[in-house]
Each structure stands twice: as C-alpha cells, then as structure tokens.
Amino acid sequence: AQKITQTQPGMFVQEKEAVTLDCTYDTSDPSYGLFWYKQPSSGEMIFLIYQGSYDQQNATEGRYSLNFQKARKSANLVISASQLGDSAMYFCAMRERGNTDKLIFGTGTRLQVFP
Amino acid sequence: SQTIHQWPATLVQPVGSPLSLECTVEGTSNPNLYWYRQAAGRGLQLLFYSVGIGQISSEVPQNLSASRPQDRQFILSSKKLLLSDSGFYLCAWSVSGRASAGELFFGEGSRLTVL
C-alpha cells in the first residue's frame, strides 16, 4: 500500500534562511506523482509544487524546490529565503495510479518563521 | 479560470442532526471531485471521490454519504451526526484523464463542530 511519512511535526526557521521539510514515501508503483501543499491558518490548501516519478530534474517553483531522491524514496521540500508569510502547515502527498488521481497525504509539518 | 466554492464555512450542529455540505466548481467540465476530512492537528483523509454524475466511491466506512447530482456539484451529507464527525471538510477537484499532473485544487473548507 502507498504511504507518505512526514517525521517533523514542527520546524522553526529564521526569516531569510532556507529550510527543508522532509517527506518519504512508499510505493511499488513505478509511476507516481509527488505533491506539496501549504495550509495557512485560514485552512485552505494551496498547491505548491509537483514532481513526477519519471522527471529527470528536480522541480522548482519560485522559492520552492523539491529535492527528489528516488532511490531513497524521499521528496523533501526546500523553501529558500523564508518569509514570515511562509508560516503554515505543509503537507506532502502522493498520487495513486488510476483515473481518479486520488492523493494520499502525510500528517504535515508546521513551519514557523521568526524575524 | 476555474474556481471552487464550498459552504457553509462554519457549522455547529447537535448530535443526531442532519448535515449537508455543498461544493461547486466553475470554469471546467467533467472534473473529478473529492471530499476530504481533516481532524484537528492531523492530515487529510479521503472520504469520497467521484469521476462523473451519480458515480460515487467511498474510501472509508462511515456515517456520511456523498452525491453528485450535477457535473460540477458535490454534496456531503449525513442523516444523523456523531461527535466523531467533527472536523474540517475540504472539497477538491482535479482535471480528469491524464492531461495534467493530477494536482488537486481545494475549496475554502467547512469547519463542522458536533456538540
């Protein structure tokens, strides 16, 4: 069965510094997708970045990059130059194969950025 | 552009009362639709998904049901709420087929408190 693990319940980072949020996954499917979402205190889930299992390069979106290590089954999110507005819950997710694109989510990491 | 809206945003209901949460998507056709629940301080659990009108798949046995009476409308219901139904409910949609990475786009969420 597919599984997503986020072992860091909380992380602190100083403004303007970089931070890495860990995510490991388990799947026997050779084709899968990995996602990161941000959930601010308002509750809405905001899509940040996507990595396909066959993508040769690590995904990047602005200050977000995904450190994809396929052999280790890890897909860590790197946020560069942290901002106070980055304080939120961050969820890693994986897409199951099939027509429905169901995502399974990790338990999340709460990031707090301090001045 | 596509938008997703769900309501009500906040709901306080007594045990044993009925529930209806509604979600609509605009700007796209034949989306895949999803209901997720997030318990306090935890990750997202998929409750239902739908690939078309009248087609509902349940992921976990529970006190809730879902319906899709129209292409872009998804409703979460219960005849008699339990205390354990309390949580944050998120509706989401994705592009059907393999035309996209399969990312989910979420609504604003509905916070349900059962007393």
HADDOCK unambig.tbl for C-alpha pairs under 7 A between the chains (distance, minus, plus):
assign (segid A and resid 43 and name CA) (segid B and resid 108 and name CA) 6.76 0.50 0.50
assign (segid A and resid 43 and name CA) (segid B and resid 109 and name CA) 6.51 0.50 0.50
assign (segid A and resid 44 and name CA) (segid B and resid 106 and name CA) 6.83 0.50 0.50
assign (segid A and resid 44 and name CA) (segid B and resid 107 and name CA) 6.61 0.50 0.50
assign (segid A and resid 44 and name CA) (segid B and resid 108 and name CA) 4.88 0.50 0.50
assign (segid A and resid 44 and name CA) (segid B and resid 109 and name CA) 6.29 0.50 0.50
assign (segid A and resid 45 and name CA) (segid B and resid 106 and name CA) 5.83 0.50 0.50
assign (segid A and resid 99 and name CA) (segid B and resid 97 and name CA) 6.17 0.50 0.50
assign (segid A and resid 100 and name CA) (segid B and resid 32 and name CA) 6.42 0.50 0.50
assign (segid A and resid 100 and name CA) (segid B and resid 51 and name CA) 6.56 0.50 0.50
assign (segid A and resid 101 and name CA) (segid B and resid 102 and name CA) 5.51 0.50 0.50
assign (segid A and resid 105 and name CA) (segid B and resid 43 and name CA) 6.25 0.50 0.50
assign (segid A and resid 105 and name CA) (segid B and resid 44 and name CA) 5.90 0.50 0.50
assign (segid A and resid 106 and name CA) (segid B and resid 43 and name CA) 5.87 0.50 0.50
assign (segid A and resid 107 and name CA) (segid B and resid 42 and name CA) 5.43 0.50 0.50
assign (segid A and resid 107 and name CA) (segid B and resid 43 and name CA) 4.10 0.50 0.50
assign (segid A and resid 108 and name CA) (segid B and resid 43 and name CA) 6.05 0.50 0.50
